[in-house]
Amino acid sequence: MLDSVTIRCPFCGERFEALVDGSGGDAEYIEDCPVCCRPIQMQLRAGDDGELGLDAGRDE
């Protein structure tokens, strides 16, 4: 199941919605900002209670 999470790009500051799949547990991946196209490092944390956390940072 995909969930929608609103995040802010660490480069351009624009907000956008990212689709995340927490069914596989914690994950780390790169997704390009749909506004400025720079690579954002995403860190997904899936809690035992089904709550999702998503951190977005610069891929440097």
C-alpha positions as CSV (number, residue, x, y, z in Angstrom):
1,M,0.0,0.0,0.0
2,L,1.4,3.4,-0.9
3,D,1.0,6.4,1.4
4,S,1.4,10.1,0.4
5,V,3.8,12.2,2.5
6,T,4.4,15.9,2.0
7,I,8.0,16.9,2.3
8,R,10.1,20.0,1.6
9,C,13.0,19.8,-0.8
10,P,16.3,20.5,1.1
11,F,17.6,22.4,-2.0
12,C,14.9,24.6,-3.4
13,G,12.5,24.6,-0.4
14,E,9.4,23.7,-2.4
15,R,6.9,21.3,-0.9
16,F,5.8,18.2,-2.8
17,E,4.1,14.9,-2.1
18,A,6.1,11.7,-2.2
19,L,4.6,8.3,-2.4
20,V,6.1,5.8,0.0
21,D,5.6,2.1,0.6
22,G,6.2,1.2,4.3
23,S,5.2,-2.5,3.8
24,G,8.9,-3.5,3.4
25,G,10.1,-1.8,6.5
26,D,12.8,0.8,6.8
27,A,14.4,2.0,3.5
28,E,16.9,4.5,2.2
29,Y,16.7,5.7,-1.4
30,I,17.3,8.7,-3.7
31,E,14.4,10.6,-5.4
32,D,14.7,13.7,-7.6
33,C,12.9,16.8,-6.6
34,P,10.0,17.3,-9.1
35,V,10.7,21.1,-9.0
36,C,14.5,21.6,-9.2
37,C,15.4,18.0,-10.2
38,R,18.2,17.7,-7.6
39,P,18.7,14.3,-5.8
40,I,17.2,14.0,-2.4
41,Q,18.3,11.3,0.0
42,M,15.1,9.8,1.5
43,Q,15.2,7.8,4.8
44,L,11.9,5.9,5.4
45,R,11.2,4.6,8.9
46,A,8.3,2.2,9.3
47,G,7.2,1.8,12.9
48,D,5.7,-1.4,14.3
49,D,2.4,0.5,14.8
50,G,2.2,1.3,11.0
51,E,3.3,4.9,11.5
52,L,5.7,6.2,8.8
53,G,8.4,8.7,9.1
54,L,10.3,10.2,6.2
55,D,13.4,12.3,6.4
56,A,14.6,14.2,3.3
57,G,18.2,15.4,3.1
58,R,20.9,16.4,0.7
59,D,22.7,13.6,-1.1
60,E,26.2,14.9,-0.5
